[in-house]
Amino acid sequence: MKGQLFLHIASLLTTKVPELQQIDVDRGQLDQADLTGLSFPLALIGFGETNYQDEGQGLQYGESIVDIHVVQQHADLNTTTPAQATIATLLDFPNKVYLALQDAGSSSFFNFTRLREQANQVRDGLMIDVLQFVTTINDDTKRVENELGRTEVPEATTQIN
């Protein structure tokens, strides 16, 4: 389900925030000393805890936390007095990500709702904002599996294709 959720978010961001040069899963890229290979502005998508509630008959609803790191790089961030217009543009950019995701949903994911924002962390010429959303996952993969007739769990030694 997380793969589908990632693809859904990436599709929304690609369509609604075309300024983003890169959308990826957060794998700790910003913790590396070498940022070669990253294109800015970028969005890194991280998945937090998901709490599931069993509805029976192969259906579960999961409330899932999604963190979106919006990362911008601008040469003016390295100066002592960046232009006010530049700062205003950088400060407003994460709102585009919020507008792209807020209330967006699909048949597998209920509407995204922003929970909180950690704004304006500046380091090494990067401005990093973290937007945290919650969505409810409609996980019916077990139901679909049952409908396809697979009713037994393969043994650990059996290769699953």
FENHULIN-V377433 format. One record per backbone hydrogen bond with DSSP energy under -1.0 kcal/mol. NH is the residue of the N-H (numbers start at 0). CO is the residue of the C=O. If there is no record, write none. Layout:
NH/CO ; NH/CO
This chain:
4/0 ; 5/1 ; 6/2 ; 7/3 ; 8/4 ; 9/5 ; 10/6 ; 11/7 ; 12/8 ; 13/9 ; 14/10 ; 15/11 ; 16/12 ; 19/16 ; 20/40 ; 23/42 ; 25/44 ; 30/27 ; 31/28 ; 37/34 ; 41/70 ; 42/21 ; 43/68 ; 44/23 ; 45/66 ; 47/64 ; 50/62 ; 52/60 ; 54/58 ; 58/55 ; 59/138 ; 60/52 ; 61/136 ; 62/50 ; 63/134 ; 64/48 ; 65/132 ; 66/45 ; 67/130 ; 68/43 ; 69/128 ; 70/41 ; 71/126 ; 73/124 ; 76/73 ; 77/74 ; 78/75 ; 86/82 ; 87/83 ; 88/84 ; 89/85 ; 90/86 ; 91/87 ; 92/88 ; 94/91 ; 95/92 ; 97/93 ; 98/94 ; 99/95 ; 100/96 ; 101/97 ; 102/111 ; 103/100 ; 105/108 ; 109/135 ; 111/103 ; 112/133 ; 114/131 ; 115/131 ; 117/129 ; 120/127 ; 122/125 ; 125/122 ; 126/71 ; 127/120 ; 128/69 ; 129/117 ; 130/67 ; 131/115 ; 132/65 ; 133/112 ; 134/63 ; 136/61 ; 137/107 ; 138/59 ; 142/57 ; 143/139 ; 144/140 ; 145/141 ; 146/142 ; 147/143 ; 148/145 ; 149/144 ; 157/154
